[in-house]
Amino acid sequence: MGFVGLMFWLLLFVLCWPLALLALVLWPLVWLITLPFRLIGLSVEAVFALLKAVLFLPARLLGWREAR
């Protein structure tokens, strides 16, 4: 990497450590804020899986299998 690469990484460390520290502090808050949206997404996905299972039930009873 050489001397220039080392200087680049040192400069990046000096300039970006406040941003990294801010991200470290704010990440738990962002996680808590997005938690309800992830739960809603999981619920919607479960409803669609249930609908798919109900709609494909007659075909499965008649012996149809998905191609893999």
Biopython code that builds the backbone (N, CA, C, O; Angstrom):
import numpy as np
from Bio.PDB.StructureBuilder import StructureBuilder

atoms = [
    (1, "MET", "N", (0.838, -1.185, 0.000)),
    (1, "MET", "CA", (0.000, 0.000, 0.000)),
    (1, "MET", "C", (0.879, 1.244, 0.000)),
    (1, "MET", "O", (0.599, 2.200, -0.722)),
    (2, "GLY", "N", (1.893, 1.239, 0.768)),
    (2, "GLY", "CA", (2.847, 2.341, 0.709)),
    (2, "GLY", "C", (2.501, 3.497, 1.637)),
    (2, "GLY", "O", (1.524, 3.484, 2.386)),
    (3, "PHE", "N", (3.359, 4.484, 1.535)),
    (3, "PHE", "CA", (3.263, 5.651, 2.404)),
    (3, "PHE", "C", (2.009, 6.482, 2.107)),
    (3, "PHE", "O", (1.358, 6.971, 3.029)),
    (4, "VAL", "N", (1.676, 6.639, 0.839)),
    (4, "VAL", "CA", (0.511, 7.446, 0.461)),
    (4, "VAL", "C", (-0.770, 6.788, 0.972)),
    (4, "VAL", "O", (-1.669, 7.472, 1.461)),
    (5, "GLY", "N", (-0.853, 5.474, 0.860)),
    (5, "GLY", "CA", (-2.020, 4.770, 1.368)),
    (5, "GLY", "C", (-2.161, 4.914, 2.872)),
    (5, "GLY", "O", (-3.261, 5.113, 3.387)),
    (6, "LEU", "N", (-1.040, 4.812, 3.570)),
    (6, "LEU", "CA", (-1.060, 4.975, 5.024)),
    (6, "LEU", "C", (-1.517, 6.382, 5.404)),
    (6, "LEU", "O", (-2.315, 6.549, 6.326)),
    (7, "MET", "N", (-1.015, 7.388, 4.699)),
    (7, "MET", "CA", (-1.425, 8.772, 4.976)),
    (7, "MET", "C", (-2.920, 8.969, 4.678)),
    (7, "MET", "O", (-3.613, 9.687, 5.398)),
    (8, "PHE", "N", (-3.405, 8.326, 3.613)),
    (8, "PHE", "CA", (-4.828, 8.418, 3.292)),
    (8, "PHE", "C", (-5.675, 7.837, 4.421)),
    (8, "PHE", "O", (-6.666, 8.446, 4.823)),
    (9, "TRP", "N", (-5.299, 6.672, 4.933)),
    (9, "TRP", "CA", (-6.072, 6.054, 6.011)),
    (9, "TRP", "C", (-5.998, 6.872, 7.296)),
    (9, "TRP", "O", (-6.990, 6.977, 8.018)),
    (10, "LEU", "N", (-4.839, 7.449, 7.590)),
    (10, "LEU", "CA", (-4.730, 8.299, 8.778)),
    (10, "LEU", "C", (-5.599, 9.555, 8.637)),
    (10, "LEU", "O", (-6.256, 9.965, 9.594)),
    (11, "LEU", "N", (-5.605, 10.166, 7.447)),
    (11, "LEU", "CA", (-6.441, 11.328, 7.210)),
    (11, "LEU", "C", (-7.921, 10.973, 7.324)),
    (11, "LEU", "O", (-8.704, 11.717, 7.915)),
    (12, "LEU", "N", (-8.292, 9.842, 6.758)),
    (12, "LEU", "CA", (-9.678, 9.383, 6.853)),
    (12, "LEU", "C", (-10.075, 9.140, 8.302)),
    (12, "LEU", "O", (-11.186, 9.488, 8.703)),
    (13, "PHE", "N", (-9.185, 8.549, 9.093)),
    (13, "PHE", "CA", (-9.463, 8.302, 10.506)),
    (13, "PHE", "C", (-9.664, 9.608, 11.266)),
    (13, "PHE", "O", (-10.574, 9.721, 12.087)),
    (14, "VAL", "N", (-8.813, 10.593, 10.989)),
    (14, "VAL", "CA", (-8.894, 11.869, 11.702)),
    (14, "VAL", "C", (-10.162, 12.626, 11.320)),
    (14, "VAL", "O", (-10.794, 13.246, 12.176)),
    (15, "LEU", "N", (-10.541, 12.582, 10.042)),
    (15, "LEU", "CA", (-11.699, 13.348, 9.596)),
    (15, "LEU", "C", (-13.026, 12.665, 9.905)),
    (15, "LEU", "O", (-14.034, 13.343, 10.102)),
    (16, "CYS", "N", (-13.044, 11.349, 9.949)),
    (16, "CYS", "CA", (-14.318, 10.637, 10.038)),
    (16, "CYS", "C", (-14.623, 10.061, 11.411)),
    (16, "CYS", "O", (-15.690, 9.470, 11.580)),
    (17, "TRP", "N", (-13.764, 10.196, 12.384)),
    (17, "TRP", "CA", (-14.074, 9.589, 13.677)),
    (17, "TRP", "C", (-15.311, 10.202, 14.321)),
    (17, "TRP", "O", (-16.039, 9.479, 15.002)),
    (18, "PRO", "N", (-15.595, 11.504, 14.147)),
    (18, "PRO", "CA", (-16.853, 11.998, 14.735)),
    (18, "PRO", "C", (-18.079, 11.358, 14.084)),
    (18, "PRO", "O", (-19.062, 11.061, 14.764)),
    (19, "LEU", "N", (-18.020, 11.147, 12.773)),
    (19, "LEU", "CA", (-19.124, 10.506, 12.075)),
    (19, "LEU", "C", (-19.309, 9.067, 12.554)),
    (19, "LEU", "O", (-20.436, 8.611, 12.747)),
    (20, "ALA", "N", (-18.202, 8.360, 12.744)),
    (20, "ALA", "CA", (-18.284, 6.987, 13.238)),
    (20, "ALA", "C", (-18.844, 6.951, 14.662)),
    (20, "ALA", "O", (-19.644, 6.074, 14.987)),
    (21, "LEU", "N", (-18.441, 7.871, 15.491)),
    (21, "LEU", "CA", (-18.940, 7.941, 16.862)),
    (21, "LEU", "C", (-20.433, 8.279, 16.884)),
    (21, "LEU", "O", (-21.189, 7.715, 17.676)),
    (22, "LEU", "N", (-20.851, 9.193, 16.021)),
    (22, "LEU", "CA", (-22.259, 9.543, 15.916)),
    (22, "LEU", "C", (-23.090, 8.353, 15.452)),
    (22, "LEU", "O", (-24.177, 8.110, 15.974)),
    (23, "ALA", "N", (-22.581, 7.613, 14.474)),
    (23, "ALA", "CA", (-23.293, 6.424, 13.994)),
    (23, "ALA", "C", (-23.389, 5.373, 15.096)),
    (23, "ALA", "O", (-24.412, 4.702, 15.229)),
    (24, "LEU", "N", (-22.343, 5.232, 15.874)),
    (24, "LEU", "CA", (-22.344, 4.265, 16.967)),
    (24, "LEU", "C", (-23.392, 4.620, 18.021)),
    (24, "LEU", "O", (-24.023, 3.731, 18.592)),
    (25, "VAL", "N", (-23.576, 5.889, 18.275)),
    (25, "VAL", "CA", (-24.549, 6.326, 19.270)),
    (25, "VAL", "C", (-25.972, 6.274, 18.719)),
    (25, "VAL", "O", (-26.902, 5.906, 19.436)),
    (26, "LEU", "N", (-26.147, 6.644, 17.439)),
    (26, "LEU", "CA", (-27.490, 6.739, 16.875)),
    (26, "LEU", "C", (-28.043, 5.406, 16.375)),
    (26, "LEU", "O", (-29.257, 5.279, 16.213)),
    (27, "TRP", "N", (-27.195, 4.412, 16.127)),
    (27, "TRP", "CA", (-27.675, 3.153, 15.566)),
    (27, "TRP", "C", (-28.745, 2.480, 16.431)),
    (27, "TRP", "O", (-29.732, 2.007, 15.868)),
    (28, "PRO", "N", (-28.615, 2.406, 17.756)),
    (28, "PRO", "CA", (-29.695, 1.798, 18.554)),
    (28, "PRO", "C", (-31.017, 2.559, 18.441)),
    (28, "PRO", "O", (-32.084, 1.945, 18.457)),
    (29, "LEU", "N", (-30.958, 3.877, 18.327)),
    (29, "LEU", "CA", (-32.185, 4.657, 18.170)),
    (29, "LEU", "C", (-32.835, 4.384, 16.815)),
    (29, "LEU", "O", (-34.055, 4.242, 16.729)),
    (30, "VAL", "N", (-32.035, 4.312, 15.766)),
    (30, "VAL", "CA", (-32.569, 3.995, 14.441)),
    (30, "VAL", "C", (-33.182, 2.600, 14.449)),
    (30, "VAL", "O", (-34.238, 2.381, 13.856)),
    (31, "TRP", "N", (-32.531, 1.664, 15.112)),
    (31, "TRP", "CA", (-33.034, 0.291, 15.198)),
    (31, "TRP", "C", (-34.400, 0.276, 15.901)),
    (31, "TRP", "O", (-35.314, -0.423, 15.463)),
    (32, "LEU", "N", (-34.536, 1.038, 16.980)),
    (32, "LEU", "CA", (-35.812, 1.089, 17.696)),
    (32, "LEU", "C", (-36.904, 1.753, 16.872)),
    (32, "LEU", "O", (-38.063, 1.343, 16.932)),
    (33, "ILE", "N", (-36.548, 2.770, 16.106)),
    (33, "ILE", "CA", (-37.542, 3.454, 15.283)),
    (33, "ILE", "C", (-38.022, 2.553, 14.152)),
    (33, "ILE", "O", (-39.207, 2.572, 13.817)),
    (34, "THR", "N", (-37.124, 1.759, 13.554)),
    (34, "THR", "CA", (-37.510, 0.917, 12.414)),
    (34, "THR", "C", (-38.125, -0.411, 12.836)),
    (34, "THR", "O", (-38.639, -1.137, 11.984)),
    (35, "LEU", "N", (-38.090, -0.746, 14.092)),
    (35, "LEU", "CA", (-38.635, -2.023, 14.559)),
    (35, "LEU", "C", (-40.124, -2.207, 14.220)),
    (35, "LEU", "O", (-40.493, -3.277, 13.738)),
    (36, "PRO", "N", (-40.987, -1.220, 14.449)),
    (36, "PRO", "CA", (-42.403, -1.422, 14.076)),
    (36, "PRO", "C", (-42.594, -1.672, 12.576)),
    (36, "PRO", "O", (-43.442, -2.475, 12.187)),
    (37, "PHE", "N", (-41.816, -0.996, 11.741)),
    (37, "PHE", "CA", (-41.937, -1.191, 10.300)),
    (37, "PHE", "C", (-41.521, -2.597, 9.900)),
    (37, "PHE", "O", (-42.127, -3.195, 9.011)),
    (38, "ARG", "N", (-40.490, -3.130, 10.552)),
    (38, "ARG", "CA", (-40.067, -4.501, 10.265)),
    (38, "ARG", "C", (-41.117, -5.504, 10.725)),
    (38, "ARG", "O", (-41.339, -6.516, 10.060)),
    (39, "LEU", "N", (-41.764, -5.234, 11.855)),
    (39, "LEU", "CA", (-42.838, -6.120, 12.321)),
    (39, "LEU", "C", (-44.031, -6.089, 11.373)),
    (39, "LEU", "O", (-44.640, -7.126, 11.107)),
    (40, "ILE", "N", (-44.369, -4.907, 10.862)),
    (40, "ILE", "CA", (-45.454, -4.803, 9.883)),
    (40, "ILE", "C", (-45.084, -5.567, 8.614)),
    (40, "ILE", "O", (-45.919, -6.278, 8.055)),
    (41, "GLY", "N", (-43.856, -5.430, 8.160)),
    (41, "GLY", "CA", (-43.407, -6.152, 6.977)),
    (41, "GLY", "C", (-43.454, -7.654, 7.174)),
    (41, "GLY", "O", (-43.833, -8.384, 6.258)),
    (42, "LEU", "N", (-43.083, -8.120, 8.333)),
    (42, "LEU", "CA", (-43.142, -9.547, 8.636)),
    (42, "LEU", "C", (-44.585, -10.042, 8.637)),
    (42, "LEU", "O", (-44.874, -11.132, 8.145)),
    (43, "SER", "N", (-45.485, -9.240, 9.190)),
    (43, "SER", "CA", (-46.906, -9.622, 9.221)),
    (43, "SER", "C", (-47.491, -9.673, 7.820)),
    (43, "SER", "O", (-48.233, -10.601, 7.497)),
    (44, "VAL", "N", (-47.173, -8.694, 6.985)),
    (44, "VAL", "CA", (-47.674, -8.679, 5.616)),
    (44, "VAL", "C", (-47.136, -9.877, 4.841)),
    (44, "VAL", "O", (-47.869, -10.506, 4.078)),
    (45, "GLU", "N", (-45.868, -10.189, 5.036)),
    (45, "GLU", "CA", (-45.279, -11.354, 4.375)),
    (45, "GLU", "C", (-45.969, -12.647, 4.809)),
    (45, "GLU", "O", (-46.188, -13.539, 3.990)),
    (46, "ALA", "N", (-46.308, -12.748, 6.087)),
    (46, "ALA", "CA", (-47.009, -13.939, 6.581)),
    (46, "ALA", "C", (-48.409, -14.044, 5.987)),
    (46, "ALA", "O", (-48.861, -15.143, 5.665)),
    (47, "VAL", "N", (-49.099, -12.918, 5.839)),
    (47, "VAL", "CA", (-50.433, -12.937, 5.241)),
    (47, "VAL", "C", (-50.356, -13.393, 3.785)),
    (47, "VAL", "O", (-51.186, -14.189, 3.347)),
    (48, "PHE", "N", (-49.374, -12.901, 3.032)),
    (48, "PHE", "CA", (-49.221, -13.325, 1.641)),
    (48, "PHE", "C", (-48.861, -14.804, 1.539)),
    (48, "PHE", "O", (-49.329, -15.488, 0.629)),
    (49, "ALA", "N", (-48.046, -15.304, 2.451)),
    (49, "ALA", "CA", (-47.712, -16.731, 2.447)),
    (49, "ALA", "C", (-48.955, -17.568, 2.746)),
    (49, "ALA", "O", (-49.146, -18.627, 2.148)),
    (50, "LEU", "N", (-49.797, -17.105, 3.663)),
    (50, "LEU", "CA", (-51.041, -17.811, 3.960)),
    (50, "LEU", "C", (-51.977, -17.811, 2.753)),
    (50, "LEU", "O", (-52.570, -18.841, 2.431)),
    (51, "LEU", "N", (-52.115, -16.665, 2.083)),
    (51, "LEU", "CA", (-52.950, -16.593, 0.891)),
    (51, "LEU", "C", (-52.436, -17.518, -0.205)),
    (51, "LEU", "O", (-53.226, -18.183, -0.875)),
    (52, "LYS", "N", (-51.132, -17.564, -0.392)),
    (52, "LYS", "CA", (-50.549, -18.450, -1.395)),
    (52, "LYS", "C", (-50.845, -19.909, -1.042)),
    (52, "LYS", "O", (-51.197, -20.701, -1.916)),
    (53, "ALA", "N", (-50.704, -20.259, 0.224)),
    (53, "ALA", "CA", (-50.971, -21.639, 0.642)),
    (53, "ALA", "C", (-52.436, -22.009, 0.421)),
    (53, "ALA", "O", (-52.734, -23.119, -0.021)),
    (54, "VAL", "N", (-53.345, -21.092, 0.724)),
    (54, "VAL", "CA", (-54.770, -21.367, 0.540)),
    (54, "VAL", "C", (-55.115, -21.479, -0.944)),
    (54, "VAL", "O", (-55.888, -22.354, -1.334)),
    (55, "LEU", "N", (-54.547, -20.599, -1.776)),
    (55, "LEU", "CA", (-54.859, -20.618, -3.203)),
    (55, "LEU", "C", (-54.285, -21.844, -3.910)),
    (55, "LEU", "O", (-54.894, -22.354, -4.850)),
    (56, "PHE", "N", (-53.126, -22.321, -3.473)),
    (56, "PHE", "CA", (-52.498, -23.473, -4.120)),
    (56, "PHE", "C", (-52.888, -24.806, -3.478)),
    (56, "PHE", "O", (-52.428, -25.858, -3.923)),
    (57, "LEU", "N", (-53.723, -24.780, -2.446)),
    (57, "LEU", "CA", (-54.116, -26.017, -1.778)),
    (57, "LEU", "C", (-54.816, -27.007, -2.717)),
    (57, "LEU", "O", (-54.483, -28.192, -2.684)),
    (58, "PRO", "N", (-55.760, -26.580, -3.544)),
    (58, "PRO", "CA", (-56.385, -27.567, -4.443)),
    (58, "PRO", "C", (-55.379, -28.217, -5.393)),
    (58, "PRO", "O", (-55.463, -29.418, -5.648)),
    (59, "ALA", "N", (-54.445, -27.453, -5.910)),
    (59, "ALA", "CA", (-53.448, -28.015, -6.821)),
    (59, "ALA", "C", (-52.546, -28.999, -6.088)),
    (59, "ALA", "O", (-52.185, -30.042, -6.634)),
    (60, "ARG", "N", (-52.189, -28.676, -4.876)),
    (60, "ARG", "CA", (-51.326, -29.591, -4.107)),
    (60, "ARG", "C", (-52.072, -30.879, -3.763)),
    (60, "ARG", "O", (-51.481, -31.959, -3.749)),
    (61, "LEU", "N", (-53.357, -30.763, -3.490)),
    (61, "LEU", "CA", (-54.142, -31.968, -3.201)),
    (61, "LEU", "C", (-54.254, -32.880, -4.421)),
    (61, "LEU", "O", (-54.359, -34.100, -4.289)),
    (62, "LEU", "N", (-54.231, -32.273, -5.612)),
    (62, "LEU", "CA", (-54.288, -33.058, -6.856)),
    (62, "LEU", "C", (-52.930, -33.575, -7.300)),
    (62, "LEU", "O", (-52.841, -34.265, -8.315)),
    (63, "GLY", "N", (-51.873, -33.261, -6.566)),
    (63, "GLY", "CA", (-50.561, -33.832, -6.814)),
    (63, "GLY", "C", (-49.588, -32.937, -7.576)),
    (63, "GLY", "O", (-48.540, -33.421, -8.004)),
    (64, "TRP", "N", (-49.884, -31.677, -7.760)),
    (64, "TRP", "CA", (-48.977, -30.780, -8.470)),
    (64, "TRP", "C", (-47.805, -30.415, -7.556)),
    (64, "TRP", "O", (-47.999, -30.142, -6.371)),
    (65, "ARG", "N", (-46.596, -30.410, -8.108)),
    (65, "ARG", "CA", (-45.397, -30.014, -7.350)),
    (65, "ARG", "C", (-44.702, -28.888, -8.098)),
    (65, "ARG", "O", (-44.746, -28.843, -9.327)),
    (66, "GLU", "N", (-44.053, -27.969, -7.365)),
    (66, "GLU", "CA", (-43.297, -26.889, -7.992)),
    (66, "GLU", "C", (-42.043, -27.448, -8.635)),
    (66, "GLU", "O", (-41.424, -28.368, -8.101)),
    (67, "ALA", "N", (-41.667, -26.898, -9.776)),
    (67, "ALA", "CA", (-40.419, -27.290, -10.437)),
    (67, "ALA", "C", (-39.249, -26.680, -9.680)),
    (67, "ALA", "O", (-39.262, -25.495, -9.344)),
    (68, "ARG", "N", (-38.245, -27.496, -9.418)),
    (68, "ARG", "CA", (-37.082, -26.994, -8.679)),
    (68, "ARG", "C", (-35.849, -27.080, -9.503)),
    (68, "ARG", "O", (-34.771, -26.702, -9.044)),
]
sb = StructureBuilder()
sb.init_structure("model")
sb.init_model(0)
sb.init_chain("A")
sb.init_seg("    ")
for serial, (resi, resn, name, xyz) in enumerate(atoms, 1):
    if name == "N":
        sb.init_residue(resn, " ", resi, " ")
    sb.init_atom(name, np.array(xyz, "f"), 0.0, 1.0, " ", f" {name:<3s}", serial, name[0])
structure = sb.get_structure()
